[in-house]
Amino acid sequence: MAQKLIQTQKQTQQQVQRLSQQQMLQVKLLEMPLTELEESVNAELDDNPALEKSEYEDAPAHDHEHEEEQEENFEQKTEREEREDALDKALENIGRDDEMPETYTGYHTNNNAEYEEIVYGDATSFYDKLKEQMGMEHLTDEQQYVMEYLIGSLDDDGYLRKEIDTISDELAIYHNIDVSTKQIENVLSILQSFDPAGIGARSLQECLLLQIKRHPDDKLKEILWQVIANHFEAFTKKHWDKIQSNMGLTDLQIEAVQDEILKLNPKPGASLGETLGRNVQQITPDFIVEVNDDDSISFTLNQGNIPELTISPMFSDMVDTYRTNKGNMNRQEKEALLYAKQKVDKAQGYIEAIKQRRHTLYITMRAIINWQRAFFLDGDETDLKPMILKDIADQTGLDISTISRVSNLKYAQTKWGTFPLKFFFTDGYITEEGEELSTRKIKLALKEVIEHEDKRKPMSDESLAKEMKKRGYPVARRTIAKYREQLGISVARLRKE
């Protein structure tokens, strides 16, 4: 029987989630480390006259002298008058003020050069420096998301150690973004054009080639490219005589090549001065973790210099007046009081976003401590259990993207040192017996084996795999080679002494 092609029209209902302005504000504040949040709060206090510091923080103690109380009252009165002046000035431009954005953009507008240096100097994160360059590119929304994911996947040296197909799977499973490996590679090529040269490389060879690619087009660039692209194994073993012979180079040429290669940076991430996300000297812990005598673990959120925020009583009174008496007001009075209501609503939204940030940070850190309890008790890195973003998302009931934002650029101070939250996340390795091991634990065991090997006869990757299996780590030779490279350990031939 012949088959007929029938064309039908089907109507489906699809739910599309769009973030509200309040949700966008919460996301921005959640991403900020403590020092950046302090800048945000100060900027919002300057910009919004309806938002002010809580009087309870600055209230005088009961045993203060009467003169001090009078001084405090005078300061409060002065501040009230200043806020009234601010309101008057704003009301003069009430028509234009309607165009002001409702959510905080993350940066306080200021043309002062000294201010720019303070905010965007050493305190700017490695992640943010790359995102600034990302903002100069014309990317689609999907490409922007992939780019941010790639940047977040870079290791301390600026390398992308994950396989492209693994990233494609993670984006599909955890973030519901269906992109092909080809699309990811296209975005990666854009990332690799960012500064410093070599960023986003997947291997040392690619890192060096990316840097050579930016050299001026001349004979030396051509020779450098051939050395790294076609004679890389000989280069890693420092067989310069073999390279010189195979390429027919003169002594002067091979010397120039060696000098130029020494100028290349094998760790472009470290050249930004921030191997852990921010300048080490600028790190401010977001969490203070303490181990009590009974082996219970407690922690507190570091509030830094962030004050308790409240709504200005004067603005609250104006809003109440509008609600109860709006029928008896003229147009100008209504416009003024509507302006006050807009500022109060914005201030309330900001205060709520701060509270939501604290709550999210608290439950996330509590879940991390519960999961990695053994490490917090003894500080032994080998006790870190395999833990991925989804594990903590399941524990807290939060979205994986939220956990990712919490773990980015946040630090925890423990009795064993201060660690970025990303330190506590580690992939797992499933053995043939079904046992799940932390990849960090395997790397530490591998490092120990290599440190205690006979330096006169260093072990090959195959021998290392056999030794690791004896110690209870049945890892394939190619996995040993991968972990050895990630640890920055040379091949056996170069370890020989």
Secondary structure by P-SEA (a helix, b strand, c coil): cbbbbbbbbbbbbbbbbbbcaaaaaaaaaaaccaaaaaaaaaaaaacccccccccccccccccccaaaaaaaaaaaaaaaaaaaaaaaaaaaacccccccccccccccccccaaaaaaaacccccaaaaaaaaaaaccccaaaaaaaaaaaaaccccccccccaaaaaaaaaacccccccaaaaaaaaaaaaaccccccccccaaaaaaaaaaaccccaaaaaaaaaaaccaaaaaacaaaaaaaaacccaaaaaaaaaaaaacccccccccccccccccccccccbbbbbccccbbbbbbcccccccccccaaaaaaaaaaacccccccaaaaaaaaaaaaaaaaaaaaaaaaaaaaaaaaaaaaaaaaaaccccccccccccccccaaaaaaaccccaaaaaaaaccbbbbcccccccccccbbbbbbcccbbbbbaaaaaaaaaaaaaaccccccccaaaaaaaaaaacccccaaaaaaaaaaacccccccccc
